[in-house]
Amino acid sequence: MRPLNSALTRRRFLLGTGALAAGAALPAMAFANTASAATGSRLVVVILRGALDGLSAVPPYADPNYAGLRRELAIAAAGAADGALALDGTFGLHPSLEFLHESYAARELIVLHAVSSPYRDRSHFDGQNVLENGLAKPIGSADGWLNRAIAALPRDTRIADRAVAVSQNVPLILRGDSPVISKSPQITADMDEDLLARLQDLYSKDEWFSARLSEAISTERLADGAAAETGMAPMMAGKAVGSDRLSSLARMAAVLMRSEGGPQIAVFEATGWDTHANQGAAKGVLAQRLGGLDHALRTLSQELGPIWSQTAVLVVTEFGRTAAMNGTRGTDHGTGSCAFLAGGAVRGGRVISDWPGLSRSALLDGRDLKPTLDLRSLFKGVLGEHLRIDGKSLDAKVFPDSNGARPLQGLMRA
């Protein structure tokens, strides 16, 4: 994360002083503002790392070329055994995506297909950089579009530390000058209460330092309380104890967001979408991954409770996978994929796609689903309608050099 530009900010000084260097005593996160978060819009971004196969997650089963390209990976038409969950007669959802299907029926889900970032090569690292930096190329920015969006939020609703990364590291999408907090479900030493008492006494006569220390302690206890409330097991050797880590991350994000003083924006991520071999169709490795994602989104909605009605959830990936099955019953790195916009604040029950088709002549480079919608159009639409960021800031600051990506309209409920 880039250093803050403000005067050796006391925050940076506080973090660096020897008196506070007893690492376990303070949280491994930026200090949070204890003022209550805005009572309005919430945004959650879920990044699927590894390149989701959009043609399995959202099968275009009515496309005449779909079954022949996909062969044993094809998802059957809606109504057939292990078939797709029907959407609009052309597209369906993978049968593992039951909650998303319920959300679609409740008009709380928009499915977007044939989408992509501006990136057109097939490197996971570079593709994820473009997805997160909001630019047209993987280099050129050390910060992310969501961090820049925080800086562009309307002044009357702007508060400090309004975003959280539920991750061991802050992902690029949230790095930048705007302060964020981070919290990962990992074992950390308990705060030494005696040391904290001494520090509070030491800084009692300095109003600014005293307030910052109190905020830090409150934030750490809030996050630890969230972990306890969710029943989240600590991280052991880099892996969560239990089989549903993604749902645990979603639960932690929700508990933090609904807490007084909690963040308005959250980001968490899931790996394991690089399905080169033995991908499976209605059942198999990808089906299990999709089922885990679906359960995590259901958990998020349940844990957010009444806040769900004010929430938008973006689910995105760095690029798609090849249209045809490869020789190892999987798919290789591709281009176009799908995305989801879910939540109680979403004007859903729709599929948005300028569908290019899957004929040989329609495929990009003769192998990939051709993208017809820039993901930045989706991002701009959500940030503009949901978080009320003005169009000039979106074009000039949040997504520079994106004039060709016009924001989608009518995504959110009035």
Secondary structure as UniProt FT lines:
FT   TURN            7..8
FT   HELIX           10..16
FT   HELIX           18..20
FT   HELIX           23..25
FT   STRAND          42..48
FT   TURN            49..50
FT   HELIX           54..57
FT   TURN            61..62
FT   TURN            64..65
FT   HELIX           66..70
FT   HELIX           71..73
FT   TURN            78..79
FT   TURN            81..82
FT   STRAND          85..86
FT   STRAND          92..93
FT   TURN            95..96
FT   HELIX           98..105
FT   TURN            106..107
FT   STRAND          109..116
FT   HELIX           124..133
FT   HELIX           145..151
FT   HELIX           155..157
FT   STRAND          163..165
FT   HELIX           172..174
FT   STRAND          181..182
FT   HELIX           193..202
FT   TURN            203..205
FT   HELIX           207..230
FT   STRAND          235..236
FT   TURN            237..238
FT   STRAND          239..240
FT   HELIX           245..258
FT   TURN            260..261
FT   STRAND          265..270
FT   HELIX           285..304
FT   HELIX           305..310
FT   STRAND          311..317
FT   STRAND          321..322
FT   TURN            327..328
FT   STRAND          337..342
FT   TURN            344..345
FT   STRAND          350..352
FT   HELIX           360..362
FT   TURN            365..367
FT   STRAND          373..374
FT   HELIX           375..386
FT   HELIX           391..393
FT   HELIX           394..398
FT   TURN            400..401
FT   TURN            403..404
//
